[in-house]
Amino acid sequence: MVKQVNDSVMDFYMKVKASTSDSEKQVREIFINGLSPENYLEAEKFESGILLNELVERLWVLESEHKAKYIKLKAEVINIIKNAFENGAKNLKKLKTEQPEFYDFYFKI
């Protein structure tokens, strides 16, 4: 059975289309059954009553939106980590300047 794994929805659809000469109904079944769990659940919402190419397009749009949200969230996390390191370095410099005996004691452990 063909599985989506790490392929985008569009790439997976193209693989399914290229790997079979079956009817549109069978291509649809192979495509839906091979989707990642997340995309399979989304496909179940849309599946009945729409053409396969419409389903692929809707899944592709959702996938694109999720990727955009992930990229934004990743950038926010990187900024939080960066700020934490910068603030930590500032606090250490301040501690070393204002309380050198504590700094020396703490960092000799």
FENVEN-V996676 format. One record per pair of residues at least 12 apart in sequence whose ideal C-beta (glycine too) atoms are under 8 Angstrom apart, sorted by the first residue. I is the first residue (numbers start at 0). J is the second residue. If there is no record, write none. Layout:
i:I j:J
i:I j:J
This chain:
i:0 j:29
i:0 j:32
i:0 j:33
i:1 j:14
i:1 j:15
i:1 j:18
i:1 j:29
i:1 j:33
i:2 j:33
i:3 j:33
i:3 j:34
i:3 j:35
i:3 j:38
i:4 j:35
i:7 j:59
i:7 j:62
i:8 j:34
i:8 j:38
i:8 j:55
i:8 j:58
i:8 j:59
i:8 j:62
i:9 j:55
i:9 j:59
i:11 j:30
i:11 j:33
i:11 j:34
i:12 j:30
i:12 j:55
i:15 j:29
i:15 j:30
i:15 j:33
i:23 j:51
i:26 j:51
i:27 j:51
i:27 j:54
i:30 j:51
i:30 j:55
i:31 j:46
i:31 j:54
i:34 j:58
i:38 j:58
i:38 j:61
i:38 j:62
i:41 j:57
i:41 j:58
i:41 j:61
i:42 j:54
i:42 j:58
i:45 j:57
i:45 j:58
